[in-house]
Structure formats: structure tokens, C-alpha cells
Amino acid sequence: MKTQPESTTQSPEQLLNDLRALVVETEKMLAGSLTEQAGDAVGALRARYDAAQERLGELYAGAKTRLAAGAKCTDEAIRSHPYESIAIAAGVGLLLGVLLGRRGH
């Protein structure tokens, strides 16, 4: 896969918009009559699809890397402060229990 600088990497919303545009163009092509230009259009659509698929793979790889780094940082924080971590987890659990309990009534 190619690696792109952060400034040119598309957001997931932009990628979804590109994929929607690709679907619209495909529907237009299939609705119209097939001509000699259809082969060129199919080639162009295939190239755009491949590019979108590559960008999606890059987004996935980046998210996976960031998730792993976040999990490692969280693990280190919990191991360095175990009692504080237990207290925070108990507090969050109590708060969620109270909120969900009130919601059920």
C-alpha cells in the first residue's frame, strides 16, 4: 500500500462521499445505453473503486495502529496506578448503575 502524508489522507466522511458518487455514476452508466465509451467509463470507475478501497485500507491500518497505542498507554497507566484505577472503575460502574436504574422506572 502507498503511504500518504496526514494532510492528504481523507476522512471517513470524504471516503463515503466518494463511494456514493461512484455508485451514482455506475447507476447512470447502467441506466444509459451502452456505447463505445462504456469501456472507458468502466475502466475509470474501476480505478476510482480501487483507489477508494486502498484509502479505506489505509484508514483501517491507521485506526488499528492508534487503537493499539491507546491500549498500551491505558495498560501502562492502570499498572502504574492500580488502586486509583479500581476506584475510578467502581465510580463509573456506580454512576452507570444509577443512571440505568433511573431510566428503567
MOPAC internal coordinates of N, CA, C and O (Angstrom, degrees):
PM7 1SCF
backbone

  N    0.0000 0     0.00 0     0.00 0    0    0    0
  C    1.4385 1     0.00 0     0.00 0    1    0    0
  C    1.5108 1   110.55 1     0.00 0    2    1    0
  O    1.2310 1   121.14 1   -30.86 1    3    2    1
  N    1.3066 1   115.42 1   149.14 1    3    2    1
  C    1.4429 1   119.88 1   175.72 1    5    3    2
  C    1.5195 1   108.76 1   -79.49 1    6    5    3
  O    1.2310 1   121.09 1   -30.66 1    7    6    5
  N    1.2998 1   115.52 1   149.34 1    7    6    5
  C    1.4558 1   118.80 1   174.33 1    9    7    6
  C    1.5131 1   107.35 1  -107.95 1   10    9    7
  O    1.2310 1   120.90 1   -44.63 1   11   10    9
  N    1.3198 1   115.88 1   135.37 1   11   10    9
  C    1.4446 1   121.59 1  -178.89 1   13   11   10
  C    1.5144 1   108.89 1  -113.38 1   14   13   11
  O    1.2310 1   120.30 1   -31.60 1   15   14   13
  N    1.3439 1   117.04 1   148.40 1   15   14   13
  C    1.4564 1   118.79 1   173.58 1   17   15   14
  C    1.5245 1   109.76 1   -63.49 1   18   17   15
  O    1.2310 1   120.69 1   -24.28 1   19   18   17
  N    1.3287 1   116.28 1   155.72 1   19   18   17
  C    1.4603 1   121.49 1  -177.31 1   21   19   18
  C    1.5200 1   112.31 1   -57.66 1   22   21   19
  O    1.2310 1   119.62 1   148.23 1   23   22   21
  N    1.3389 1   118.33 1   -31.77 1   23   22   21
  C    1.4481 1   120.65 1  -175.70 1   25   23   22
  C    1.5240 1   112.71 1   -69.95 1   26   25   23
  O    1.2310 1   119.27 1   156.13 1   27   26   25
  N    1.3499 1   119.00 1   -23.87 1   27   26   25
  C    1.4546 1   120.93 1  -178.70 1   29   27   26
  C    1.5196 1   112.55 1  -103.16 1   30   29   27
  O    1.2310 1   119.19 1   177.13 1   31   30   29
  N    1.3070 1   119.16 1    -2.87 1   31   30   29
  C    1.4514 1   121.61 1   179.57 1   33   31   30
  C    1.5221 1   108.55 1   -73.74 1   34   33   31
  O    1.2310 1   120.78 1   -46.87 1   35   34   33
  N    1.3291 1   116.11 1   133.13 1   35   34   33
  C    1.4530 1   120.08 1  -177.53 1   37   35   34
  C    1.5112 1   110.63 1   -83.97 1   38   37   35
  O    1.2310 1   121.71 1   -28.38 1   39   38   37
  N    1.3241 1   114.34 1   151.62 1   39   38   37
  C    1.4537 1   119.85 1   175.95 1   41   39   38
  C    1.5252 1   108.47 1   -78.74 1   42   41   39
  O    1.2310 1   120.24 1   -17.20 1   43   42   41
  N    1.3304 1   117.15 1   162.80 1   43   42   41
  C    1.4686 1   119.02 1   178.05 1   45   43   42
  C    1.5338 1   112.54 1   -58.86 1   46   45   43
  O    1.2310 1   120.17 1   146.07 1   47   46   45
  N    1.3333 1   117.28 1   -33.93 1   47   46   45
  C    1.4655 1   119.90 1   179.14 1   49   47   46
  C    1.5210 1   110.86 1   -65.35 1   50   49   47
  O    1.2310 1   120.34 1   138.56 1   51   50   49
  N    1.3452 1   116.95 1   -41.44 1   51   50   49
  C    1.4540 1   120.64 1   178.33 1   53   51   50
  C    1.5239 1   110.72 1   -65.41 1   54   53   51
  O    1.2310 1   120.55 1   141.05 1   55   54   53
  N    1.3080 1   116.55 1   -38.95 1   55   54   53
  C    1.4534 1   120.61 1   178.74 1   57   55   54
  C    1.5198 1   110.88 1   -64.53 1   58   57   55
  O    1.2310 1   120.35 1   137.56 1   59   58   57
  N    1.3301 1   116.93 1   -42.44 1   59   58   57
  C    1.4610 1   120.01 1   177.60 1   61   59   58
  C    1.5232 1   111.12 1   -64.05 1   62   61   59
  O    1.2310 1   120.06 1   141.53 1   63   62   61
  N    1.3301 1   117.49 1   -38.47 1   63   62   61
  C    1.4607 1   120.18 1   177.28 1   65   63   62
  C    1.5206 1   110.94 1   -63.49 1   66   65   63
  O    1.2310 1   120.36 1   139.47 1   67   66   65
  N    1.3452 1   116.92 1   -40.53 1   67   66   65
  C    1.4678 1   120.25 1   177.23 1   69   67   66
  C    1.5268 1   111.12 1   -62.87 1   70   69   67
  O    1.2310 1   120.53 1   137.86 1   71   70   69
  N    1.3292 1   116.59 1   -42.14 1   71   70   69
  C    1.4656 1   119.90 1   179.59 1   73   71   70
  C    1.5296 1   111.00 1   -66.58 1   74   73   71
  O    1.2310 1   120.10 1   141.81 1   75   74   73
  N    1.3346 1   117.42 1   -38.19 1   75   74   73
  C    1.4720 1   119.87 1   176.85 1   77   75   74
  C    1.5240 1   110.83 1   -63.68 1   78   77   75
  O    1.2310 1   120.44 1   137.74 1   79   78   77
  N    1.3408 1   116.77 1   -42.26 1   79   78   77
  C    1.4593 1   120.55 1   177.83 1   81   79   78
  C    1.5220 1   110.57 1   -62.35 1   82   81   79
  O    1.2310 1   120.47 1   141.88 1   83   82   81
  N    1.3156 1   116.71 1   -38.12 1   83   82   81
  C    1.4554 1   121.45 1   177.73 1   85   83   82
  C    1.5287 1   110.86 1   -62.45 1   86   85   83
  O    1.2310 1   120.33 1   137.42 1   87   86   85
  N    1.3211 1   116.97 1   -42.58 1   87   86   85
  C    1.4648 1   121.09 1   179.19 1   89   87   86
  C    1.5254 1   110.47 1   -65.11 1   90   89   87
  O    1.2310 1   120.31 1   138.21 1   91   90   89
  N    1.3351 1   117.01 1   -41.79 1   91   90   89
  C    1.4709 1   120.58 1   179.73 1   93   91   90
  C    1.5196 1   110.21 1   -62.76 1   94   93   91
  O    1.2310 1   120.10 1   135.15 1   95   94   93
  N    1.3297 1   117.41 1   -44.85 1   95   94   93
  C    1.4592 1   120.07 1   178.94 1   97   95   94
  C    1.5238 1   111.93 1   -63.40 1   98   97   95
  O    1.2310 1   120.52 1   142.48 1   99   98   97
  N    1.3216 1   116.62 1   -37.52 1   99   98   97
  C    1.4623 1   120.57 1   178.32 1  101   99   98
  C    1.5229 1   110.38 1   -65.19 1  102  101   99
  O    1.2310 1   120.33 1   136.97 1  103  102  101
  N    1.3303 1   116.97 1   -43.03 1  103  102  101
  C    1.4623 1   120.41 1   178.63 1  105  103  102
  C    1.5179 1   111.09 1   -63.16 1  106  105  103
  O    1.2310 1   119.89 1   140.09 1  107  106  105
  N    1.3258 1   117.82 1   -39.91 1  107  106  105
  C    1.4674 1   121.10 1   177.90 1  109  107  106
  C    1.5243 1   110.73 1   -63.33 1  110  109  107
  O    1.2310 1   121.23 1   137.97 1  111  110  109
  N    1.3386 1   115.26 1   -42.03 1  111  110  109
  C    1.4518 1   119.71 1  -178.69 1  113  111  110
  C    1.5294 1   110.60 1   -65.25 1  114  113  111
  O    1.2310 1   120.57 1   137.41 1  115  114  113
  N    1.3377 1   116.51 1   -42.59 1  115  114  113
  C    1.4543 1   119.59 1  -179.00 1  117  115  114
  C    1.5242 1   111.85 1   -71.27 1  118  117  115
  O    1.2310 1   119.76 1   149.45 1  119  118  117
  N    1.3301 1   118.07 1   -30.55 1  119  118  117
  C    1.4552 1   121.32 1   179.79 1  121  119  118
  C    1.5273 1   111.52 1   -73.22 1  122  121  119
  O    1.2310 1   120.22 1   146.21 1  123  122  121
  N    1.3173 1   117.18 1   -33.79 1  123  122  121
  C    1.4573 1   121.62 1  -179.64 1  125  123  122
  C    1.5117 1   111.82 1   -78.26 1  126  125  123
  O    1.2310 1   121.54 1    -5.34 1  127  126  125
  N    1.3117 1   114.66 1   174.66 1  127  126  125
  C    1.4673 1   118.49 1   178.43 1  129  127  126
  C    1.5224 1   109.49 1   -78.03 1  130  129  127
  O    1.2310 1   121.30 1   -32.12 1  131  130  129
  N    1.3194 1   115.12 1   147.88 1  131  130  129
  C    1.4539 1   120.80 1   179.61 1  133  131  130
  C    1.5282 1   109.21 1   -80.10 1  134  133  131
  O    1.2310 1   121.30 1   -51.99 1  135  134  133
  N    1.3101 1   115.12 1   128.01 1  135  134  133
  C    1.4610 1   121.04 1  -179.68 1  137  135  134
  C    1.5212 1   108.82 1  -128.01 1  138  137  135
  O    1.2310 1   121.23 1     7.80 1  139  138  137
  N    1.3165 1   115.24 1  -172.20 1  139  138  137
  C    1.4596 1   119.72 1   177.03 1  141  139  138
  C    1.5200 1   110.92 1   -66.18 1  142  141  139
  O    1.2310 1   120.52 1   153.46 1  143  142  141
  N    1.3235 1   116.61 1   -26.54 1  143  142  141
  C    1.4587 1   120.82 1  -179.63 1  145  143  142
  C    1.5234 1   111.56 1   -75.07 1  146  145  143
  O    1.2310 1   120.27 1   167.01 1  147  146  145
  N    1.3216 1   117.08 1   -12.99 1  147  146  145
  C    1.4606 1   120.24 1  -178.31 1  149  147  146
  C    1.5226 1   111.22 1   -62.03 1  150  149  147
  O    1.2310 1   120.41 1   140.81 1  151  150  149
  N    1.3209 1   116.82 1   -39.19 1  151  150  149
  C    1.4610 1   120.03 1   178.65 1  153  151  150
  C    1.5193 1   112.04 1   -61.82 1  154  153  151
  O    1.2310 1   121.16 1   137.72 1  155  154  153
  N    1.3426 1   115.38 1   -42.28 1  155  154  153
  C    1.4612 1   119.83 1   177.63 1  157  155  154
  C    1.5259 1   110.47 1   -66.47 1  158  157  155
  O    1.2310 1   120.45 1   139.78 1  159  158  157
  N    1.3198 1   116.75 1   -40.22 1  159  158  157
  C    1.4612 1   120.49 1  -179.86 1  161  159  158
  C    1.5200 1   110.78 1   -65.36 1  162  161  159
  O    1.2310 1   120.34 1   139.29 1  163  162  161
  N    1.3135 1   116.96 1   -40.71 1  163  162  161
  C    1.4652 1   120.21 1   178.68 1  165  163  162
  C    1.5276 1   109.58 1   -63.96 1  166  165  163
  O    1.2310 1   120.16 1   138.66 1  167  166  165
  N    1.3077 1   117.30 1   -41.34 1  167  166  165
  C    1.4668 1   121.02 1   177.68 1  169  167  166
  C    1.5253 1   111.60 1   -61.91 1  170  169  167
  O    1.2310 1   120.71 1   136.70 1  171  170  169
  N    1.3366 1   116.25 1   -43.30 1  171  170  169
  C    1.4677 1   120.23 1   179.31 1  173  171  170
  C    1.5248 1   110.37 1   -65.45 1  174  173  171
  O    1.2310 1   120.44 1   138.63 1  175  174  173
  N    1.3263 1   116.77 1   -41.37 1  175  174  173
  C    1.4633 1   120.19 1   179.25 1  177  175  174
  C    1.5292 1   110.80 1   -65.75 1  178  177  175
  O    1.2310 1   120.44 1   141.76 1  179  178  177
  N    1.3115 1   116.76 1   -38.24 1  179  178  177
  C    1.4685 1   120.48 1   178.63 1  181  179  178
  C    1.5297 1   109.98 1   -64.27 1  182  181  179
  O    1.2310 1   120.48 1   138.88 1  183  182  181
  N    1.3178 1   116.68 1   -41.12 1  183  182  181
  C    1.4687 1   120.37 1   179.35 1  185  183  182
  C    1.5295 1   110.66 1   -64.21 1  186  185  183
  O    1.2310 1   120.32 1   138.28 1  187  186  185
  N    1.3277 1   117.00 1   -41.72 1  187  186  185
  C    1.4679 1   120.31 1   178.52 1  189  187  186
  C    1.5202 1   110.98 1   -66.70 1  190  189  187
  O    1.2310 1   120.66 1   141.56 1  191  190  189
  N    1.3128 1   116.35 1   -38.44 1  191  190  189
  C    1.4616 1   119.67 1   178.36 1  193  191  190
  C    1.5260 1   110.40 1   -64.53 1  194  193  191
  O    1.2310 1   120.53 1   135.24 1  195  194  193
  N    1.3223 1   116.60 1   -44.76 1  195  194  193
  C    1.4682 1   120.23 1   178.98 1  197  195  194
  C    1.5230 1   111.26 1   -61.67 1  198  197  195
  O    1.2310 1   120.28 1   139.54 1  199  198  197
  N    1.3435 1   117.07 1   -40.46 1  199  198  197
  C    1.4647 1   120.73 1   178.43 1  201  199  198
  C    1.5249 1   110.67 1   -65.08 1  202  201  199
  O    1.2310 1   120.23 1   138.13 1  203  202  201
  N    1.3226 1   117.17 1   -41.87 1  203  202  201
  C    1.4641 1   120.56 1   178.74 1  205  203  202
  C    1.5260 1   110.58 1   -65.21 1  206  205  203
  O    1.2310 1   120.50 1   140.47 1  207  206  205
  N    1.3120 1   116.65 1   -39.53 1  207  206  205
  C    1.4529 1   120.61 1   178.89 1  209  207  206
  C    1.5313 1   110.38 1   -65.14 1  210  209  207
  O    1.2310 1   120.11 1   140.96 1  211  210  209
  N    1.3095 1   117.39 1   -39.04 1  211  210  209
  C    1.4670 1   121.01 1   178.07 1  213  211  210
  C    1.5279 1   110.68 1   -66.13 1  214  213  211
  O    1.2310 1   119.99 1   137.75 1  215  214  213
  N    1.3362 1   117.63 1   -42.25 1  215  214  213
  C    1.4659 1   120.99 1   178.64 1  217  215  214
  C    1.5193 1   110.75 1   -64.01 1  218  217  215
  O    1.2310 1   120.42 1   141.44 1  219  218  217
  N    1.3259 1   116.80 1   -38.56 1  219  218  217
  C    1.4583 1   120.21 1   178.15 1  221  219  218
  C    1.5265 1   110.32 1   -64.41 1  222  221  219
  O    1.2310 1   120.28 1   139.77 1  223  222  221
  N    1.3218 1   117.06 1   -40.23 1  223  222  221
  C    1.4590 1   120.99 1   176.26 1  225  223  222
  C    1.5170 1   111.62 1   -62.40 1  226  225  223
  O    1.2310 1   120.43 1   139.85 1  227  226  225
  N    1.3322 1   116.79 1   -40.15 1  227  226  225
  C    1.4626 1   120.63 1   178.12 1  229  227  226
  C    1.5257 1   110.82 1   -66.06 1  230  229  227
  O    1.2310 1   120.18 1   138.48 1  231  230  229
  N    1.3364 1   117.27 1   -41.52 1  231  230  229
  C    1.4625 1   120.55 1   177.17 1  233  231  230
  C    1.5235 1   110.74 1   -61.66 1  234  233  231
  O    1.2310 1   120.52 1   138.81 1  235  234  233
  N    1.3178 1   116.61 1   -41.19 1  235  234  233
  C    1.4589 1   121.05 1   179.04 1  237  235  234
  C    1.5228 1   110.77 1   -63.56 1  238  237  235
  O    1.2310 1   120.75 1   134.42 1  239  238  237
  N    1.3267 1   116.16 1   -45.58 1  239  238  237
  C    1.4741 1   120.05 1  -179.59 1  241  239  238
  C    1.5263 1   110.85 1   -63.51 1  242  241  239
  O    1.2310 1   120.29 1   139.31 1  243  242  241
  N    1.3259 1   117.05 1   -40.69 1  243  242  241
  C    1.4630 1   120.43 1   178.37 1  245  243  242
  C    1.5129 1   111.95 1   -65.18 1  246  245  243
  O    1.2310 1   120.60 1   137.49 1  247  246  245
  N    1.3244 1   116.45 1   -42.51 1  247  246  245
  C    1.4674 1   120.25 1   178.94 1  249  247  246
  C    1.5277 1   110.59 1   -65.16 1  250  249  247
  O    1.2310 1   120.49 1   140.66 1  251  250  249
  N    1.3122 1   116.66 1   -39.34 1  251  250  249
  C    1.4599 1   120.83 1   179.31 1  253  251  250
  C    1.5240 1   110.49 1   -63.56 1  254  253  251
  O    1.2310 1   120.37 1   138.40 1  255  254  253
  N    1.3219 1   116.90 1   -41.60 1  255  254  253
  C    1.4614 1   121.60 1   178.94 1  257  255  254
  C    1.5234 1   110.93 1   -64.67 1  258  257  255
  O    1.2310 1   120.47 1   134.28 1  259  258  257
  N    1.3419 1   116.71 1   -45.72 1  259  258  257
  C    1.4680 1   120.41 1   179.59 1  261  259  258
  C    1.5230 1   111.05 1   -64.83 1  262  261  259
  O    1.2310 1   120.07 1   142.45 1  263  262  261
  N    1.3151 1   117.48 1   -37.55 1  263  262  261
  C    1.4618 1   121.07 1   178.88 1  265  263  262
  C    1.5223 1   110.75 1   -65.44 1  266  265  263
  O    1.2310 1   120.25 1   137.38 1  267  266  265
  N    1.3111 1   117.12 1   -42.62 1  267  266  265
  C    1.4638 1   120.62 1   178.79 1  269  267  266
  C    1.5281 1   110.82 1   -64.32 1  270  269  267
  O    1.2310 1   120.22 1   139.05 1  271  270  269
  N    1.3221 1   117.18 1   -40.95 1  271  270  269
  C    1.4641 1   120.75 1   178.86 1  273  271  270
  C    1.5279 1   110.55 1   -65.26 1  274  273  271
  O    1.2310 1   120.30 1   139.01 1  275  274  273
  N    1.3331 1   117.03 1   -40.99 1  275  274  273
  C    1.4643 1   120.71 1   177.89 1  277  275  274
  C    1.5159 1   111.92 1   -64.88 1  278  277  275
  O    1.2310 1   120.46 1   139.80 1  279  278  277
  N    1.3176 1   116.73 1   -40.20 1  279  278  277
  C    1.4667 1   120.26 1   178.92 1  281  279  278
  C    1.5264 1   110.82 1   -65.71 1  282  281  279
  O    1.2310 1   120.26 1   141.34 1  283  282  281
  N    1.3251 1   117.12 1   -38.66 1  283  282  281
  C    1.4620 1   120.52 1   178.89 1  285  283  282
  C    1.5255 1   110.31 1   -65.90 1  286  285  283
  O    1.2310 1   120.39 1   137.26 1  287  286  285
  N    1.3240 1   116.85 1   -42.74 1  287  286  285
  C    1.4644 1   121.50 1   179.34 1  289  287  286
  C    1.5308 1   110.17 1   -63.68 1  290  289  287
  O    1.2310 1   120.57 1   136.82 1  291  290  289
  N    1.3207 1   116.52 1   -43.18 1  291  290  289
  C    1.4649 1   120.84 1   178.72 1  293  291  290
  C    1.5211 1   110.64 1   -62.97 1  294  293  291
  O    1.2310 1   120.22 1   136.83 1  295  294  293
  N    1.3224 1   117.18 1   -43.17 1  295  294  293
  C    1.4586 1   121.20 1   179.03 1  297  295  294
  C    1.5276 1   111.17 1   -60.84 1  298  297  295
  O    1.2310 1   120.79 1   136.81 1  299  298  297
  N    1.3210 1   116.09 1   -43.19 1  299  298  297
  C    1.4642 1   119.64 1   179.03 1  301  299  298
  C    1.5285 1   111.22 1   -64.16 1  302  301  299
  O    1.2310 1   120.23 1   139.44 1  303  302  301
  N    1.3318 1   117.17 1   -40.56 1  303  302  301
  C    1.4645 1   120.61 1  -179.82 1  305  303  302
  C    1.5265 1   110.75 1   -65.53 1  306  305  303
  O    1.2310 1   120.41 1   138.71 1  307  306  305
  N    1.3233 1   116.82 1   -41.29 1  307  306  305
  C    1.4636 1   120.42 1  -179.64 1  309  307  306
  C    1.5286 1   110.05 1   -67.37 1  310  309  307
  O    1.2310 1   120.25 1   139.04 1  311  310  309
  N    1.3196 1   117.13 1   -40.96 1  311  310  309
  C    1.4694 1   119.71 1  -179.57 1  313  311  310
  C    1.5314 1   112.21 1   -68.93 1  314  313  311
  O    1.2310 1   120.15 1   150.30 1  315  314  313
  N    1.3231 1   117.31 1   -29.70 1  315  314  313
  C    1.4600 1   118.81 1  -179.77 1  317  315  314
  C    1.5265 1   112.47 1   -82.75 1  318  317  315
  O    1.2310 1   119.91 1   159.27 1  319  318  317
  N    1.3359 1   117.78 1   -20.73 1  319  318  317
  C    1.4689 1   122.15 1   179.93 1  321  319  318
  C    1.5330 1   109.44 1  -135.97 1  322  321  319
  O    1.2310 1   119.37 1  -110.37 1  323  322  321
  N    1.3250 1   118.81 1    69.63 1  323  322  321
  C    1.4692 1   120.09 1  -173.18 1  325  323  322
  C    1.5394 1   113.75 1   -66.88 1  326  325  323
  O    1.2310 1   119.54 1   138.98 1  327  326  325
  N    1.3134 1   118.48 1   -41.02 1  327  326  325
  C    1.4640 1   119.99 1  -176.41 1  329  327  326
  C    1.5283 1   111.37 1   -71.45 1  330  329  327
  O    1.2310 1   120.54 1   141.41 1  331  330  329
  N    1.3155 1   116.57 1   -38.59 1  331  330  329
  C    1.4574 1   119.62 1   176.80 1  333  331  330
  C    1.5354 1   110.11 1   -64.45 1  334  333  331
  O    1.2310 1   120.86 1   141.32 1  335  334  333
  N    1.3290 1   115.96 1   -38.68 1  335  334  333
  C    1.4623 1   120.30 1   179.48 1  337  335  334
  C    1.5264 1   111.00 1   -63.84 1  338  337  335
  O    1.2310 1   120.35 1   138.23 1  339  338  337
  N    1.3260 1   116.94 1   -41.77 1  339  338  337
  C    1.4697 1   120.79 1   178.53 1  341  339  338
  C    1.5207 1   109.98 1   -63.98 1  342  341  339
  O    1.2310 1   120.34 1   137.52 1  343  342  341
  N    1.3324 1   116.96 1   -42.48 1  343  342  341
  C    1.4697 1   120.68 1   179.80 1  345  343  342
  C    1.5242 1   110.99 1   -63.67 1  346  345  343
  O    1.2310 1   120.00 1   137.41 1  347  346  345
  N    1.3191 1   117.60 1   -42.59 1  347  346  345
  C    1.4634 1   120.92 1   179.30 1  349  347  346
  C    1.5235 1   110.14 1   -65.10 1  350  349  347
  O    1.2310 1   119.95 1   136.19 1  351  350  349
  N    1.3314 1   117.70 1   -43.81 1  351  350  349
  C    1.4686 1   120.86 1   179.70 1  353  351  350
  C    1.5236 1   110.56 1   -62.94 1  354  353  351
  O    1.2310 1   120.10 1   139.06 1  355  354  353
  N    1.3332 1   117.41 1   -40.94 1  355  354  353
  C    1.4637 1   120.12 1   178.60 1  357  355  354
  C    1.5238 1   110.66 1   -65.53 1  358  357  355
  O    1.2310 1   120.28 1   139.32 1  359  358  357
  N    1.3242 1   117.08 1   -40.68 1  359  358  357
  C    1.4648 1   120.74 1   178.42 1  361  359  358
  C    1.5163 1   112.27 1   -63.45 1  362  361  359
  O    1.2310 1   120.43 1   136.25 1  363  362  361
  N    1.3030 1   116.79 1   -43.75 1  363  362  361
  C    1.4695 1   120.76 1   178.75 1  365  363  362
  C    1.5257 1   109.67 1   -65.12 1  366  365  363
  O    1.2310 1   120.26 1   137.60 1  367  366  365
  N    1.3242 1   117.10 1   -42.40 1  367  366  365
  C    1.4722 1   120.26 1   177.89 1  369  367  366
  C    1.5144 1   111.83 1   -61.59 1  370  369  367
  O    1.2310 1   120.30 1   137.71 1  371  370  369
  N    1.3263 1   117.04 1   -42.29 1  371  370  369
  C    1.4669 1   120.97 1   178.26 1  373  371  370
  C    1.5263 1   110.65 1   -63.49 1  374  373  371
  O    1.2310 1   120.58 1   134.57 1  375  374  373
  N    1.3205 1   116.50 1   -45.43 1  375  374  373
  C    1.4649 1   120.78 1   179.55 1  377  375  374
  C    1.5283 1   111.14 1   -61.03 1  378  377  375
  O    1.2310 1   120.21 1   134.33 1  379  378  377
  N    1.3220 1   117.21 1   -45.67 1  379  378  377
  C    1.4647 1   120.39 1   178.29 1  381  379  378
  C    1.5267 1   111.17 1   -63.91 1  382  381  379
  O    1.2310 1   120.42 1   140.41 1  383  382  381
  N    1.3274 1   116.81 1   -39.59 1  383  382  381
  C    1.4587 1   119.94 1   178.50 1  385  383  382
  C    1.5130 1   111.61 1   -62.35 1  386  385  383
  O    1.2310 1   120.20 1   137.49 1  387  386  385
  N    1.3214 1   117.22 1   -42.51 1  387  386  385
  C    1.4720 1   120.94 1   178.79 1  389  387  386
  C    1.5226 1   110.20 1   -65.10 1  390  389  387
  O    1.2310 1   120.38 1   134.15 1  391  390  389
  N    1.3165 1   116.87 1   -45.85 1  391  390  389
  C    1.4674 1   120.18 1  -178.28 1  393  391  390
  C    1.5335 1   111.83 1   -65.00 1  394  393  391
  O    1.2310 1   120.30 1   136.30 1  395  394  393
  N    1.3234 1   117.04 1   -43.70 1  395  394  393
  C    1.4624 1   119.65 1   179.03 1  397  395  394
  C    1.5135 1   111.90 1   -70.45 1  398  397  395
  O    1.2310 1   120.27 1   147.56 1  399  398  397
  N    1.3268 1   117.09 1   -32.44 1  399  398  397
  C    1.4549 1   120.71 1   176.74 1  401  399  398
  C    1.5151 1   111.67 1   -65.96 1  402  401  399
  O    1.2310 1   120.02 1   140.60 1  403  402  401
  N    1.3081 1   117.56 1   -39.40 1  403  402  401
  C    1.4627 1   121.48 1   179.51 1  405  403  402
  C    1.5196 1   110.26 1   -70.73 1  406  405  403
  O    1.2310 1   120.60 1   146.93 1  407  406  405
  N    1.3065 1   116.47 1   -33.07 1  407  406  405
  C    1.4567 1   121.52 1  -178.64 1  409  407  406
  C    1.5345 1   110.68 1   -67.94 1  410  409  407
  O    1.2310 1   120.37 1   147.73 1  411  410  409
  N    1.3091 1   116.91 1   -32.27 1  411  410  409
  C    1.4675 1   121.51 1  -177.37 1  413  411  410
  C    1.5198 1   113.41 1   -73.74 1  414  413  411
  O    1.2310 1   119.71 1   162.61 1  415  414  413
  N    1.3247 1   118.17 1   -17.39 1  415  414  413
  C    1.4729 1   120.44 1  -177.47 1  417  415  414
  C    1.4761 1   112.23 1   -87.85 1  418  417  415
  O    1.2310 1   120.10 1   180.00 1  419  418  417

